[in-house]
């Protein structure tokens, strides 16, 4: 739940815990784990990336951000600056909405998929690879 005066640029216990669980699951499926700096001009922290995850890893489409961690089946070389920028917005969304974020995200998905999902729109459809 959103707390008055709370900043959304700091990790929370929840985002760290969710990220740690996703990271562990991705590593167990064969993912490489690296930390990428935020692209120039992007506000935000570094992004922990679990790339090359196996099919049992917790991710959908091109990848999924869980708390502080981005899990993808794609190789690390495909995780370029626009994708990092996009996923960092999802990190901030996790920080803002906490445990409600996955529920709100799924509800927004029901309205017409990623192109109509307000969280994907906020993260940037172009950066996320939804539109070219």
TORPA-4810 file (N, C-alpha, C, O; in nm, 3 decimals):
<nodes>
NODE_1_0.083_-0.117_0.000_0.000_0.000_0.000_0.089_0.125_0.000_0.196_0.124_0.060_X
NODE_2_0.046_0.226_-0.064_0.123_0.349_-0.073_0.120_0.424_0.058_0.014_0.446_0.117_X
NODE_3_0.237_0.464_0.104_0.247_0.538_0.229_0.277_0.683_0.199_0.361_0.712_0.113_X
NODE_4_0.210_0.777_0.268_0.236_0.919_0.244_0.382_0.953_0.268_0.442_0.909_0.366_X
NODE_5_0.440_1.029_0.177_0.576_1.076_0.192_0.682_0.972_0.161_0.801_1.002_0.168_X
NODE_6_0.642_0.852_0.128_0.739_0.746_0.100_0.797_0.763_-0.039_0.723_0.784_-0.136_X
NODE_7_0.928_0.755_-0.048_0.995_0.766_-0.179_0.995_0.631_-0.246_0.995_0.527_-0.179_X
NODE_8_0.994_0.632_-0.378_0.988_0.507_-0.453_1.119_0.477_-0.524_1.123_0.402_-0.622_X
NODE_9_1.226_0.535_-0.473_1.356_0.510_-0.534_1.448_0.430_-0.443_1.568_0.421_-0.468_X
NODE_10_1.392_0.371_-0.339_1.471_0.288_-0.247_1.412_0.149_-0.240_1.290_0.132_-0.243_X
NODE_11_1.498_0.048_-0.231_1.448_-0.088_-0.216_1.370_-0.103_-0.086_1.394_-0.032_0.011_X
NODE_12_1.276_-0.194_-0.087_1.202_-0.227_0.034_1.233_-0.371_0.070_1.289_-0.445_-0.011_X
NODE_13_1.195_-0.411_0.190_1.215_-0.550_0.229_1.142_-0.643_0.133_1.192_-0.750_0.099_X
NODE_14_1.022_-0.603_0.090_0.944_-0.686_-0.001_1.013_-0.698_-0.137_1.026_-0.808_-0.190_X
NODE_15_1.057_-0.586_-0.195_1.118_-0.593_-0.329_1.249_-0.671_-0.325_1.283_-0.741_-0.420_X
NODE_16_1.323_-0.660_-0.215_1.446_-0.739_-0.202_1.415_-0.888_-0.190_1.481_-0.970_-0.254_X
NODE_17_1.314_-0.921_-0.110_1.278_-1.062_-0.089_1.223_-1.125_-0.217_1.263_-1.236_-0.254_X
NODE_18_1.134_-1.055_-0.285_1.077_-1.107_-0.410_1.189_-1.126_-0.512_1.194_-1.227_-0.581_X
NODE_19_1.278_-1.027_-0.522_1.390_-1.037_-0.614_1.483_-1.153_-0.582_1.530_-1.222_-0.672_X
NODE_20_1.508_-1.174_-0.454_1.596_-1.284_-0.414_1.535_-1.420_-0.449_1.606_-1.510_-0.493_X
NODE_21_1.405_-1.434_-0.429_1.338_-1.560_-0.466_1.342_-1.582_-0.617_1.370_-1.693_-0.662_X
NODE_22_1.312_-1.478_-0.694_1.316_-1.490_-0.840_1.456_-1.521_-0.889_1.475_-1.603_-0.979_X
NODE_23_1.554_-1.456_-0.829_1.694_-1.478_-0.866_1.735_-1.622_-0.837_1.802_-1.685_-0.920_X
NODE_24_1.696_-1.674_-0.722_1.730_-1.812_-0.686_1.665_-1.911_-0.784_1.729_-2.007_-0.827_X
NODE_25_1.539_-1.887_-0.817_1.469_-1.976_-0.912_1.535_-1.969_-1.049_1.552_-2.072_-1.115_X
NODE_26_1.571_-1.849_-1.093_1.634_-1.833_-1.224_1.772_-1.900_-1.227_1.807_-1.967_-1.324_X
NODE_27_1.850_-1.881_-1.120_1.982_-1.946_-1.113_1.968_-2.098_-1.117_2.047_-2.167_-1.182_X
NODE_28_1.867_-2.149_-1.048_1.844_-2.293_-1.047_1.809_-2.345_-1.186_1.832_-2.462_-1.217_X
NODE_29_1.753_-2.257_-1.271_1.717_-2.298_-1.407_1.831_-2.274_-1.506_1.816_-2.298_-1.626_X
NODE_30_1.945_-2.225_-1.456_2.062_-2.208_-1.542_2.094_-2.066_-1.583_2.181_-2.046_-1.668_X
NODE_31_2.028_-1.969_-1.525_2.052_-1.829_-1.563_2.186_-1.779_-1.510_2.234_-1.822_-1.405_X
NODE_32_2.245_-1.688_-1.586_2.360_-1.612_-1.539_2.308_-1.487_-1.472_2.213_-1.426_-1.521_X
NODE_33_2.367_-1.448_-1.360_2.321_-1.331_-1.286_2.427_-1.223_-1.292_2.543_-1.246_-1.255_X
NODE_34_2.387_-1.106_-1.339_2.478_-0.991_-1.348_2.404_-0.867_-1.299_2.281_-0.865_-1.292_X
NODE_35_2.480_-0.765_-1.267_2.422_-0.636_-1.232_2.462_-0.536_-1.338_2.580_-0.517_-1.366_X
NODE_36_2.362_-0.471_-1.397_2.385_-0.372_-1.501_2.356_-0.233_-1.447_2.255_-0.213_-1.379_X
NODE_37_2.444_-0.137_-1.476_2.419_0.001_-1.436_2.302_0.057_-1.516_2.275_0.014_-1.628_X
NODE_38_2.234_0.153_-1.457_2.127_0.223_-1.530_2.188_0.293_-1.651_2.299_0.346_-1.642_X
NODE_39_2.118_0.294_-1.764_2.170_0.362_-1.882_2.188_0.511_-1.855_2.119_0.567_-1.770_X
NODE_40_2.280_0.576_-1.927_2.298_0.721_-1.912_2.164_0.793_-1.933_2.089_0.761_-2.025_X
NODE_41_2.138_0.889_-1.849_2.014_0.966_-1.860_1.895_0.901_-1.791_1.787_0.960_-1.786_X
NODE_42_1.914_0.781_-1.738_1.807_0.714_-1.666_1.825_0.734_-1.517_1.934_0.717_-1.463_X
NODE_43_1.718_0.772_-1.453_1.723_0.779_-1.309_1.702_0.638_-1.257_1.620_0.563_-1.310_X
NODE_44_1.772_0.603_-1.157_1.746_0.474_-1.098_1.870_0.398_-1.062_1.983_0.439_-1.092_X
NODE_45_1.847_0.287_-0.997_1.956_0.203_-0.949_2.009_0.115_-1.061_1.960_0.119_-1.174_X
NODE_46_2.107_0.037_-1.027_2.151_-0.069_-1.117_2.040_-0.175_-1.120_1.956_-0.181_-1.030_X
NODE_47_2.041_-0.256_-1.224_1.940_-0.360_-1.238_2.009_-0.497_-1.232_2.102_-0.523_-1.307_X
NODE_48_1.962_-0.581_-1.143_2.012_-0.719_-1.139_1.936_-0.796_-1.245_1.813_-0.795_-1.249_X
NODE_49_2.011_-0.865_-1.333_1.953_-0.937_-1.445_1.990_-1.084_-1.436_2.107_-1.119_-1.418_X
NODE_50_1.890_-1.170_-1.449_1.910_-1.314_-1.459_1.880_-1.350_-1.604_1.764_-1.364_-1.642_X
NODE_51_1.986_-1.364_-1.685_1.970_-1.385_-1.829_2.000_-1.529_-1.866_2.079_-1.597_-1.800_X
NODE_52_1.935_-1.575_-1.973_1.957_-1.711_-2.019_1.890_-1.814_-1.930_1.934_-1.929_-1.921_X
NODE_53_1.781_-1.773_-1.865_1.710_-1.862_-1.774_1.643_-1.976_-1.852_1.605_-1.958_-1.968_X
NODE_54_1.629_-2.090_-1.789_1.563_-2.205_-1.849_1.412_-2.188_-1.852_1.358_-2.090_-1.801_X
NODE_55_1.346_-2.286_-1.912_1.201_-2.273_-1.933_1.120_-2.276_-1.803_1.004_-2.237_-1.802_X
NODE_56_1.179_-2.323_-1.694_1.108_-2.325_-1.567_1.127_-2.195_-1.487_1.072_-2.181_-1.377_X
NODE_57_1.202_-2.103_-1.541_1.227_-1.976_-1.471_1.098_-1.894_-1.465_1.012_-1.906_-1.552_X
NODE_58_1.085_-1.811_-1.361_0.963_-1.731_-1.344_0.961_-1.607_-1.434_0.984_-1.495_-1.388_X
NODE_59_0.933_-1.629_-1.563_0.923_-1.512_-1.651_0.826_-1.540_-1.766_0.802_-1.655_-1.802_X
NODE_60_0.772_-1.434_-1.820_0.678_-1.440_-1.932_0.729_-1.348_-2.042_0.816_-1.265_-2.019_X
NODE_61_0.674_-1.364_-2.160_0.712_-1.283_-2.277_0.863_-1.271_-2.285_0.934_-1.371_-2.281_X
NODE_62_0.914_-1.146_-2.296_1.059_-1.125_-2.308_1.131_-1.130_-2.175_1.254_-1.134_-2.172_X
NODE_63_1.056_-1.128_-2.067_1.115_-1.131_-1.934_1.018_-1.069_-1.834_0.919_-1.007_-1.872_X
NODE_64_1.048_-1.086_-1.707_0.961_-1.036_-1.601_1.047_-0.977_-1.491_1.148_-1.036_-1.451_X
NODE_65_1.007_-0.862_-1.442_1.074_-0.802_-1.327_1.001_-0.845_-1.200_0.879_-0.830_-1.187_X
NODE_66_1.078_-0.900_-1.109_1.029_-0.942_-0.978_1.101_-0.860_-0.872_1.218_-0.886_-0.843_X
NODE_67_1.033_-0.764_-0.816_1.097_-0.678_-0.716_1.213_-0.602_-0.776_1.194_-0.508_-0.854_X
NODE_68_1.334_-0.641_-0.741_1.456_-0.573_-0.785_1.529_-0.647_-0.897_1.638_-0.607_-0.936_X
NODE_69_1.470_-0.757_-0.948_1.541_-0.846_-1.039_1.461_-0.868_-1.169_1.340_-0.890_-1.165_X
NODE_70_1.531_-0.861_-1.283_1.472_-0.889_-1.414_1.515_-1.028_-1.457_1.635_-1.056_-1.469_X
NODE_71_1.418_-1.117_-1.480_1.445_-1.254_-1.523_1.404_-1.268_-1.669_1.292_-1.234_-1.706_X
NODE_72_1.496_-1.318_-1.751_1.467_-1.337_-1.893_1.531_-1.466_-1.944_1.634_-1.511_-1.894_X
NODE_73_1.467_-1.525_-2.043_1.525_-1.642_-2.109_1.624_-1.600_-2.217_1.700_-1.682_-2.267_X
NODE_74_1.622_-1.473_-2.252_1.710_-1.420_-2.356_1.854_-1.417_-2.305_1.878_-1.409_-2.185_X
NODE_75_1.950_-1.423_-2.397_2.091_-1.410_-2.355_2.118_-1.267_-2.308_2.049_-1.173_-2.346_X
NODE_76_2.220_-1.254_-2.226_2.255_-1.122_-2.172_2.278_-1.018_-2.281_2.243_-0.901_-2.263_X
NODE_77_2.335_-1.058_-2.394_2.364_-0.964_-2.503_2.238_-0.896_-2.557_2.246_-0.789_-2.616_X
NODE_78_2.121_-0.957_-2.537_1.997_-0.897_-2.587_1.936_-0.797_-2.488_1.839_-0.729_-2.521_X
NODE_79_1.992_-0.788_-2.369_1.941_-0.696_-2.267_2.013_-0.562_-2.286_2.115_-0.536_-2.222_X
NODE_80_1.959_-0.481_-2.373_2.021_-0.353_-2.410_1.962_-0.238_-2.328_1.868_-0.257_-2.251_X
NODE_81_2.020_-0.120_-2.345_1.981_-0.002_-2.266_1.831_0.025_-2.264_1.777_0.052_-2.157_X
NODE_82_1.759_0.019_-2.378_1.615_0.045_-2.371_1.540_-0.054_-2.281_1.448_-0.016_-2.209_X
NODE_83_1.580_-0.180_-2.285_1.517_-0.281_-2.201_1.549_-0.254_-2.054_1.461_-0.265_-1.968_X
NODE_84_1.672_-0.220_-2.024_1.710_-0.188_-1.886_1.629_-0.068_-1.837_1.576_-0.071_-1.725_X
NODE_85_1.618_0.035_-1.918_1.539_0.154_-1.883_1.394_0.114_-1.853_1.336_0.157_-1.753_X
NODE_86_1.336_0.030_-1.940_1.199_-0.017_-1.925_1.182_-0.095_-1.794_1.088_-0.072_-1.719_X
NODE_87_1.273_-0.187_-1.769_1.262_-0.271_-1.650_1.285_-0.193_-1.521_1.228_-0.227_-1.418_X
NODE_88_1.368_-0.089_-1.527_1.387_-0.005_-1.408_1.259_0.067_-1.368_1.236_0.094_-1.250_X
NODE_89_1.175_0.098_-1.466_1.044_0.156_-1.434_0.962_0.052_-1.357_0.894_0.086_-1.259_X
NODE_90_0.967_-0.073_-1.400_0.895_-0.178_-1.328_0.949_-0.196_-1.186_0.872_-0.224_-1.094_X
NODE_91_1.079_-0.180_-1.166_1.135_-0.184_-1.030_1.071_-0.075_-0.945_1.030_-0.100_-0.832_X
NODE_92_1.062_0.046_-1.000_1.000_0.157_-0.925_0.851_0.129_-0.900_0.797_0.167_-0.796_X
NODE_93_0.785_0.064_-0.996_0.644_0.029_-0.975_0.630_-0.072_-0.862_0.539_-0.061_-0.779_X
NODE_94_0.719_-0.171_-0.858_0.719_-0.265_-0.746_0.738_-0.190_-0.615_0.668_-0.216_-0.517_X
NODE_95_0.831_-0.097_-0.611_0.859_-0.021_-0.488_0.739_0.062_-0.447_0.710_0.076_-0.328_X
NODE_96_0.670_0.118_-0.544_0.556_0.203_-0.512_0.436_0.123_-0.463_0.378_0.156_-0.360_X
NODE_97_0.400_0.016_-0.535_0.277_-0.056_-0.508_0.295_-0.178_-0.418_0.198_-0.232_-0.366_X
NODE_98_0.420_-0.222_-0.400_0.445_-0.335_-0.312_0.374_-0.461_-0.358_0.372_-0.493_-0.476_X
NODE_99_0.315_-0.533_-0.261_0.250_-0.661_-0.290_0.129_-0.646_-0.381_0.084_-0.743_-0.442_X
NODE_100_0.076_-0.526_-0.393_-0.037_-0.503_-0.483_0.006_-0.500_-0.630_-0.076_-0.521_-0.719_X
NODE_101_0.134_-0.475_-0.655_0.177_-0.457_-0.794_0.143_-0.575_-0.884_0.084_-0.553_-0.990_X
NODE_102_0.177_-0.700_-0.848_0.144_-0.809_-0.941_-0.006_-0.822_-0.968_-0.046_-0.856_-1.079_X
NODE_103_-0.087_-0.794_-0.867_-0.233_-0.801_-0.885_-0.279_-0.690_-0.979_-0.355_-0.715_-1.072_X
NODE_104_-0.233_-0.568_-0.953_-0.271_-0.455_-1.038_-0.222_-0.475_-1.181_-0.292_-0.442_-1.277_X
NODE_105_-0.102_-0.529_-1.195_-0.045_-0.555_-1.327_-0.133_-0.654_-1.403_-0.167_-0.631_-1.519_X
NODE_106_-0.168_-0.765_-1.339_-0.251_-0.866_-1.405_-0.389_-0.811_-1.441_-0.441_-0.841_-1.549_X
NODE_107_-0.447_-0.733_-1.354_-0.576_-0.671_-1.385_-0.564_-0.578_-1.506_-0.654_-0.573_-1.591_X
NODE_108_-0.455_-0.506_-1.513_-0.433_-0.417_-1.627_-0.412_-0.497_-1.756_-0.452_-0.452_-1.863_X
NODE_109_-0.352_-0.614_-1.746_-0.332_-0.704_-1.861_-0.466_-0.750_-1.917_-0.480_-0.766_-2.038_X
NODE_110_-0.563_-0.771_-1.830_-0.694_-0.820_-1.874_-0.765_-0.718_-1.963_-0.857_-0.753_-2.036_X
NODE_111_-0.723_-0.594_-1.956_-0.786_-0.489_-2.035_-0.742_-0.486_-2.180_-0.782_-0.395_-2.253_X
NODE_112_-0.660_-0.579_-2.224_-0.621_-0.580_-2.365_-0.474_-0.610_-2.389_-0.421_-0.572_-2.493_X
NODE_113_-0.408_-0.677_-2.296_-0.270_-0.715_-2.317_-0.173_-0.601_-2.292_-0.212_-0.497_-2.239_X
NODE_114_-0.047_-0.620_-2.329_0.056_-0.523_-2.293_0.037_-0.384_-2.355_0.077_-0.285_-2.295_X
NODE_115_-0.023_-0.376_-2.472_-0.040_-0.245_-2.535_-0.138_-0.155_-2.460_-0.133_-0.033_-2.473_X
NODE_116_-0.227_-0.216_-2.383_-0.323_-0.139_-2.304_-0.294_-0.143_-2.155_-0.366_-0.083_-2.075_X
NODE_117_-0.190_-0.214_-2.117_-0.153_-0.226_-1.976_-0.087_-0.095_-1.931_0.017_-0.056_-1.985_X
NODE_118_-0.147_-0.030_-1.835_-0.096_0.102_-1.793_0.046_0.096_-1.738_0.121_0.193_-1.749_X
NODE_119_0.084_-0.017_-1.678_0.219_-0.029_-1.624_0.322_-0.045_-1.736_0.433_0.008_-1.726_X
NODE_120_0.285_-0.116_-1.842_0.373_-0.126_-1.959_0.380_0.009_-2.032_0.486_0.047_-2.082_X
NODE_121_0.270_0.079_-2.039_0.270_0.211_-2.101_0.362_0.306_-2.025_0.439_0.381_-2.085_X
NODE_122_0.354_0.303_-1.892_0.441_0.389_-1.810_0.588_0.352_-1.829_0.674_0.439_-1.827_X
NODE_123_0.616_0.223_-1.846_0.755_0.178_-1.862_0.806_0.207_-2.003_0.927_0.206_-2.027_X
NODE_124_0.716_0.231_-2.096_0.755_0.263_-2.233_0.739_0.142_-2.325_0.819_0.048_-2.319_X
NODE_125_0.638_0.145_-2.408_0.611_0.033_-2.498_0.725_0.012_-2.597_0.759_-0.102_-2.630_X
NODE_126_0.784_0.120_-2.644_0.895_0.107_-2.740_1.017_0.046_-2.671_1.076_-0.048_-2.723_X
NODE_127_1.054_0.100_-2.555_1.169_0.047_-2.482_1.150_-0.100_-2.445_1.246_-0.177_-2.443_X
NODE_128_1.026_-0.139_-2.416_0.997_-0.276_-2.380_0.987_-0.371_-2.498_0.970_-0.492_-2.480_X
NODE_129_0.996_-0.317_-2.620_0.991_-0.400_-2.739_0.850_-0.437_-2.783_0.833_-0.528_-2.864_X
NODE_130_0.750_-0.369_-2.730_0.611_-0.399_-2.769_0.572_-0.333_-2.899_0.487_-0.384_-2.972_X
NODE_131_0.633_-0.221_-2.930_0.609_-0.153_-3.057_0.744_-0.118_-3.117_0.841_-0.095_-3.045_X
NODE_132_0.751_-0.114_-3.248_0.877_-0.082_-3.316_0.869_0.054_-3.380_0.965_0.099_-3.442_X
</nodes>
